[in-house]
Each structure stands twice: as structure tokens, then as C-alpha cells.
């Protein structure tokens, strides 16, 4: 502790204003592991949290540890000391999809982690190439379902690769809608979007943030968001379930985890700190720029969500046939 901070602390102690928890926060360093490269929406959201959580938790640093679809960073935290000082920004991929997609995942998504809070949900959107939509006279989800059922195998959809969120959303759509479409995997989300814009594929299940500009410019025809509720970013768009496919709900979610066996009181402290941050107006504004919606929960609620998502994606991944060795 430097001399200035020591003097401030002594003054606060003398005034009865400095609690032991505040003293710990002043000296604490929390490492927030992002299991993906810098620059993506998950990384940006983690940095917003780190910046705003310092008042309650002390220094919070973001460390990017990408690899194996997020598995490497998640495993690093699963094996870290359970003291609340090493956390991971997990996601639907690391905790619900990868355990079924990868032949070997070095952690158990339930047993090896202590859930802290859900952080955000980012809606995806079902979009068609605008020229294809006009040519095929598809103006709604019901039009799409009707065309696909009358013309099995004639429509194709792109994704960022086998096992990606867009691929699995397409497989769920095919299953619930009882339609046949051809999957065209690309080497990433950006090439998949270019394939859609150029007319190489008919439709995609894309991230709303990345698709929004092309929707507004008229290059893409948006039919519905894939979440179970409408997005405040484009409230005019119905959900897939509302538009005619009950039971369909897919979104990208992010959440904070500590290693398993982290003391309950430490988990509660972390939950309180991050939930407070997620409720700040400026944080909601920052999240909105990524079209993400803050979604704070209790640790118990987040744990139940992870279990339900893990169960849901088991069948989706199996039906897709995707597997990564």
C-alpha cells in the first residue's frame, strides 16, 4: 500500500468509514479470463464490467486466453484456486455447446464451476438475402416455412462453420419447422455474411449487431429474432416463436463463473458487485451499442439456466452431426 493510500485508509478508519471488505478491495486483484481473442463482443463486454467493478472488487484485469473454441480459457479457470480472484466470462459455447461438440473437453461445465451471474444476452436474427426474398416472395416466417416445405432441399443457409451458433440455430429451425435446407459452412461469421449478401446462400441466422446495418439499408430481409422475447434494438421484429414456430429460442449469452468450491460468501460478494454494475445506466448504454441486454441473475438462477441450456443443446448438436476431434 503506498503512503497516500495508507494515509487515506487511516483517516477513513478513524472516521469509522472503512470496513474490512473495503480494505480487501483496495488490495485485491481479480483476473477476468476471456476465452476468446480481443476485440469481439464478449471481450468488449468483459472490459466494461472490469472497468466499473473496481470500486467494489479492487483491480480487475481482463486476460484473453483463446483457443479450442473457448475451452482453453474455461479450463484455466476451472483449475484455478477457488478464492474468487480468477473468473471466466463463459458463454453458451463453453458451457452448453462445446461439451457435446468436442470429442474431448477438459472440464465439466457443471461440476467444475461456481456460477456467479448471467451477464448479457445477445439476440440473433433470421435474415434472407433481400433479392432472394423478393424473387421467392418471402415476406414473413410463414412464407419461408411454406416455401421450404413445398421445395425441400432448395433453400440453403450459411453459418460461421460446423457447430457454430448459426449452424445449430439452422438445425433447430429445420427440426421444429419440419423442413429440409442445405447447410453451407464458412470459415467464420464474416465470410458467412458476405456469402449471404452476395447471394451465395439464401438465409442466415446472424448476430443482430452485425446484421443491423444491412437490415436497415435494405440489403437483408429480417424475418424474426431468435430469442424468446423481442429485442429492444428492433422491437418491430417478432420472435421466431411468435411468427409461427413455437418452442424455438436461441440466443448468445455470456456469464461469469468462478472455480468450483469457491466459498458461498465469496460467490455472493462477487454476485452483488457485478449485479450492481449491470444495473448502472451507463453500463446499459454501453451494452446497447453491442445490441446486448444486461441480464443479471442470482447464482442459483444462472446455474439452472446453464443446466437447461446444456440439456437443450445435446439434442441439437447430435442432430446436426457436427463433431470436432
C-alpha positions as CSV (number, residue, x, y, z in Angstrom):
1,X,0.0,0.0,0.0
2,X,1.5,3.3,-1.0
3,X,1.8,6.2,1.5
4,X,-1.0,8.2,0.1
5,X,-3.4,5.3,0.2
6,X,-2.2,4.4,3.7
7,X,-3.0,7.8,5.0
8,X,-6.4,7.8,3.3
9,X,-7.2,4.5,4.8
10,X,-6.1,5.5,8.3
11,X,-8.3,8.6,8.0
12,X,-11.2,6.6,6.9
13,X,-10.6,4.1,9.8
14,X,-10.5,6.9,12.3
15,X,-13.8,8.2,10.9
16,X,-15.3,4.7,11.0
17,X,-15.9,4.7,7.3
18,X,-13.5,2.0,6.1
19,X,-14.8,-1.6,6.5
20,X,-12.6,-4.7,6.3
21,X,-14.3,-5.6,3.0
22,X,-13.3,-2.2,1.6
23,X,-9.7,-2.7,2.8
24,X,-9.6,-6.0,1.0
25,X,-11.0,-4.4,-2.2
26,X,-8.2,-1.8,-2.2
27,X,-5.6,-4.5,-2.3
28,X,-7.3,-7.2,-4.3
29,X,-6.5,-8.1,-7.9
30,X,-9.2,-10.1,-9.8
31,X,-8.3,-11.7,-13.1
32,X,-11.2,-12.0,-15.5
33,X,-10.4,-14.5,-18.2
34,X,-12.0,-14.1,-21.6
35,X,-11.6,-17.4,-23.5
36,X,-11.7,-15.7,-26.9
37,X,-9.5,-13.2,-28.8
38,X,-9.6,-9.5,-28.0
39,X,-12.0,-7.3,-30.0
40,X,-15.1,-9.4,-30.0
41,X,-18.4,-8.5,-28.3
42,X,-17.7,-10.8,-25.3
43,X,-14.3,-9.2,-24.8
44,X,-15.8,-5.7,-25.0
45,X,-18.5,-6.5,-22.5
46,X,-15.9,-8.0,-20.1
47,X,-13.9,-4.8,-20.3
48,X,-16.9,-2.7,-19.5
49,X,-17.5,-4.9,-16.4
50,X,-13.9,-4.8,-15.3
51,X,-13.8,-1.0,-15.6
52,X,-16.9,-0.5,-13.5
53,X,-16.4,-3.3,-10.9
54,X,-13.1,-1.8,-9.5
55,X,-14.9,0.2,-6.9
56,X,-16.3,-2.9,-5.2
57,X,-13.6,-5.5,-6.0
58,X,-10.4,-3.7,-6.4
59,X,-8.3,-4.0,-9.6
60,X,-10.0,-6.2,-12.2
61,X,-7.8,-7.1,-15.2
62,X,-9.0,-8.8,-18.4
63,X,-6.9,-11.6,-19.8
64,X,-7.6,-13.1,-23.2
65,X,-6.9,-16.8,-23.4
66,X,-8.3,-18.0,-26.7
67,X,-8.1,-21.5,-28.1
68,X,-10.2,-24.6,-28.9
69,X,-13.5,-22.6,-29.2
70,X,-13.1,-21.2,-25.7
71,X,-12.2,-24.5,-24.0
72,X,-8.7,-23.4,-23.1
73,X,-9.6,-20.3,-21.2
74,X,-12.5,-22.0,-19.4
75,X,-10.3,-24.9,-18.3
76,X,-7.7,-22.5,-17.0
77,X,-10.3,-21.1,-14.6
78,X,-11.8,-24.5,-13.7
79,X,-8.3,-25.4,-12.4
80,X,-7.6,-22.1,-10.7
81,X,-7.6,-21.7,-6.9
82,X,-11.2,-21.3,-5.6
83,X,-10.5,-17.9,-3.9
84,X,-12.7,-15.7,-6.1
85,X,-9.7,-14.0,-7.7
86,X,-9.8,-15.8,-11.0
87,X,-13.1,-15.7,-13.0
88,X,-14.1,-16.6,-16.6
89,X,-16.6,-14.9,-18.9
90,X,-18.2,-18.1,-20.1
91,X,-20.7,-18.4,-22.8
92,X,-23.3,-20.6,-24.4
93,X,-20.5,-22.2,-26.4
94,X,-18.2,-23.0,-23.5
95,X,-20.9,-24.3,-21.1
96,X,-23.7,-25.6,-23.3
97,X,-22.4,-26.4,-26.8
98,X,-18.8,-27.4,-26.6
99,X,-19.3,-30.3,-24.2
100,X,-21.3,-32.0,-27.0
101,X,-19.4,-30.7,-30.0
102,X,-15.8,-31.5,-29.0
103,X,-14.7,-35.1,-28.6
104,X,-12.7,-34.1,-25.5
105,X,-13.5,-31.1,-23.2
106,X,-11.1,-30.9,-20.3
107,X,-13.7,-29.6,-17.8
108,X,-17.2,-30.4,-16.7
109,X,-19.4,-27.3,-17.3
110,X,-21.5,-28.0,-14.2
111,X,-19.2,-29.7,-11.6
112,X,-16.1,-27.6,-12.2
113,X,-17.6,-24.1,-11.9
114,X,-19.5,-21.9,-9.4
115,X,-22.0,-19.7,-11.3
116,X,-21.9,-16.1,-10.3
117,X,-24.4,-14.3,-12.6
118,X,-25.6,-14.2,-16.2
119,X,-24.2,-11.0,-17.7
120,X,-25.9,-10.4,-21.1
121,X,-27.9,-11.9,-23.9
122,X,-27.3,-11.0,-27.5
123,X,-30.1,-11.8,-29.9
124,X,-29.6,-13.4,-33.3
125,X,-31.8,-12.8,-36.2
126,X,-33.1,-14.8,-39.2
127,X,-32.2,-12.9,-42.3
128,X,-32.6,-13.5,-46.0
129,X,-30.7,-12.0,-49.0
130,X,-33.1,-9.3,-50.0
131,X,-33.1,-10.2,-53.7
132,X,-33.8,-13.8,-52.9
133,X,-36.7,-12.8,-50.6
134,X,-38.2,-10.7,-53.4
135,X,-37.7,-13.4,-56.0
136,X,-39.2,-16.2,-53.8
137,X,-42.0,-13.9,-52.5
138,X,-40.9,-14.5,-48.9
139,X,-42.0,-11.6,-46.6
140,X,-42.6,-13.5,-43.4
141,X,-41.6,-16.5,-41.4
142,X,-44.8,-18.3,-42.5
143,X,-43.9,-17.6,-46.1
144,X,-40.4,-19.1,-45.5
145,X,-41.8,-22.2,-43.9
146,X,-44.4,-22.7,-46.7
147,X,-41.8,-22.4,-49.4
148,X,-39.3,-24.7,-47.7
149,X,-42.0,-27.3,-47.2
150,X,-43.0,-27.2,-50.8
151,X,-39.4,-27.2,-52.0
152,X,-37.4,-29.5,-49.8
153,X,-33.6,-29.0,-50.2
154,X,-33.9,-26.0,-52.5
155,X,-33.1,-23.4,-49.8
156,X,-29.6,-23.2,-48.3
157,X,-28.3,-21.3,-45.3
158,X,-24.8,-20.2,-44.3
159,X,-23.0,-20.2,-41.0
160,X,-19.6,-19.5,-39.5
161,X,-18.8,-23.2,-39.5
162,X,-19.9,-26.6,-38.4
163,X,-21.1,-26.4,-34.8
164,X,-21.3,-22.6,-34.8
165,X,-24.3,-20.8,-33.3
166,X,-25.7,-20.1,-36.7
167,X,-25.4,-23.8,-37.8
168,X,-27.1,-25.0,-34.7
169,X,-29.9,-22.4,-35.0
170,X,-30.5,-23.6,-38.5
171,X,-30.6,-27.3,-37.4
172,X,-33.2,-26.4,-34.7
173,X,-35.2,-24.5,-37.2
174,X,-35.2,-27.5,-39.6
175,X,-36.2,-29.8,-36.8
176,X,-39.1,-27.8,-35.3
177,X,-40.2,-26.5,-38.7
178,X,-40.1,-29.9,-40.4
179,X,-38.2,-28.5,-43.4
180,X,-35.1,-29.5,-45.4
181,X,-32.4,-26.9,-46.1
182,X,-28.8,-27.3,-47.1
183,X,-26.2,-26.1,-44.7
184,X,-23.2,-24.2,-46.2
185,X,-20.4,-23.8,-43.6
186,X,-18.0,-20.9,-44.0
187,X,-14.7,-20.2,-42.2
188,X,-16.1,-17.7,-39.8
189,X,-19.1,-15.4,-39.3
190,X,-17.8,-12.6,-41.6
191,X,-17.4,-14.8,-44.7
192,X,-20.8,-16.3,-44.0
193,X,-22.3,-12.8,-44.0
194,X,-20.5,-11.9,-47.3
195,X,-21.9,-15.2,-48.7
196,X,-25.4,-14.1,-47.8
197,X,-25.0,-10.6,-49.2
198,X,-23.6,-11.9,-52.5
199,X,-26.5,-14.3,-52.9
200,X,-24.3,-17.5,-52.5
201,X,-26.8,-18.6,-49.8
202,X,-30.4,-17.7,-49.2
203,X,-30.5,-17.1,-45.5
204,X,-28.5,-17.0,-42.3
205,X,-29.1,-16.9,-38.5
206,X,-26.8,-14.0,-37.8
207,X,-25.9,-11.9,-34.8
208,X,-28.2,-8.9,-34.7
209,X,-25.5,-6.4,-34.0
210,X,-23.5,-7.4,-37.2
211,X,-26.6,-7.7,-39.4
212,X,-28.4,-4.5,-38.3
213,X,-26.7,-2.1,-40.7
214,X,-27.5,-4.3,-43.7
215,X,-31.1,-4.8,-42.5
216,X,-31.6,-1.0,-42.2
217,X,-30.0,-0.4,-45.7
218,X,-32.4,-3.0,-47.3
219,X,-29.7,-5.5,-48.3
220,X,-31.0,-8.1,-45.9
221,X,-34.6,-9.0,-45.2
222,X,-35.1,-9.7,-41.5
223,X,-38.0,-12.1,-40.6
224,X,-37.6,-12.7,-36.8
225,X,-35.3,-12.6,-33.9
226,X,-34.3,-16.0,-32.4
227,X,-34.7,-15.1,-28.7
228,X,-37.8,-15.8,-26.6
229,X,-38.5,-12.1,-26.4
230,X,-38.4,-9.2,-28.9
231,X,-35.2,-7.2,-29.0
232,X,-35.4,-3.5,-27.8
233,X,-33.0,-2.7,-30.6
234,X,-35.6,-3.7,-33.3
235,X,-38.9,-4.2,-31.4
236,X,-40.8,-4.4,-34.7
237,X,-39.3,-7.8,-35.4
238,X,-41.3,-10.7,-33.9
239,X,-39.7,-13.7,-32.3
240,X,-39.5,-16.9,-34.3
241,X,-41.9,-18.4,-31.8
242,X,-44.4,-15.6,-32.2
243,X,-44.1,-15.7,-36.0
244,X,-45.1,-19.3,-36.3
245,X,-42.6,-21.7,-34.8
246,X,-43.5,-22.3,-31.1
247,X,-40.7,-23.6,-28.9
248,X,-37.9,-22.0,-30.9
249,X,-35.5,-20.0,-28.7
250,X,-31.8,-19.5,-29.4
251,X,-29.5,-16.7,-28.3
252,X,-25.9,-15.9,-27.4
253,X,-25.4,-15.5,-23.7
254,X,-22.4,-14.6,-21.5
255,X,-22.0,-15.2,-17.8
256,X,-19.4,-15.1,-15.0
257,X,-18.1,-18.3,-13.4
258,X,-15.6,-18.9,-10.6
259,X,-13.9,-22.3,-10.0
260,X,-15.9,-24.9,-8.1
261,X,-15.6,-24.9,-4.3
262,X,-15.3,-21.1,-4.2
263,X,-16.8,-20.3,-0.8
264,X,-20.5,-19.3,-1.0
265,X,-19.9,-16.0,0.8
266,X,-17.3,-15.1,-1.9
267,X,-19.7,-16.0,-4.7
268,X,-22.3,-13.9,-3.0
269,X,-19.9,-10.9,-2.8
270,X,-19.0,-11.3,-6.5
271,X,-22.6,-11.6,-7.5
272,X,-23.5,-8.4,-5.6
273,X,-20.7,-6.5,-7.1
274,X,-21.4,-7.5,-10.7
275,X,-25.2,-7.2,-10.4
276,X,-24.7,-3.7,-9.2
277,X,-22.5,-2.9,-12.2
278,X,-25.0,-4.4,-14.6
279,X,-27.8,-2.2,-13.3
280,X,-25.9,1.1,-13.9
281,X,-27.5,3.3,-16.6
282,X,-24.1,3.9,-18.3
283,X,-23.4,0.2,-18.5
284,X,-26.8,-0.5,-20.1
285,X,-26.0,2.2,-22.6
286,X,-22.6,0.7,-23.4
287,X,-24.2,-2.8,-23.8
288,X,-26.8,-1.4,-26.1
289,X,-24.0,-0.3,-28.5
290,X,-23.3,-4.1,-28.9
291,X,-27.1,-4.8,-29.0
292,X,-26.6,-6.8,-25.8
293,X,-29.1,-6.7,-23.0
294,X,-27.8,-6.9,-19.4
295,X,-29.4,-9.9,-17.7
296,X,-28.2,-10.1,-14.0
297,X,-29.4,-13.1,-12.0
298,X,-28.7,-14.8,-8.8
299,X,-26.0,-17.6,-8.8
300,X,-28.8,-20.2,-8.4
301,X,-30.8,-18.8,-11.4
302,X,-27.7,-18.8,-13.6
303,X,-26.8,-22.3,-12.6
304,X,-30.3,-23.5,-13.6
305,X,-30.0,-21.7,-16.9
306,X,-26.7,-23.4,-17.7
307,X,-28.2,-26.9,-16.9
308,X,-31.2,-26.3,-19.1
309,X,-29.1,-24.9,-22.0
310,X,-26.7,-27.9,-21.7
311,X,-29.6,-30.3,-21.9
312,X,-31.1,-28.4,-24.9
313,X,-28.0,-28.3,-27.0
314,X,-27.2,-32.0,-26.5
315,X,-30.0,-33.0,-29.0
316,X,-29.3,-30.0,-31.3
317,X,-25.6,-30.9,-31.7
318,X,-26.4,-34.6,-32.2
319,X,-29.0,-33.9,-34.9
320,X,-26.6,-31.5,-36.6
321,X,-23.9,-34.3,-36.9
322,X,-21.2,-31.7,-36.1
323,X,-18.2,-33.1,-34.2
324,X,-14.7,-31.6,-33.6
325,X,-11.9,-34.1,-32.7
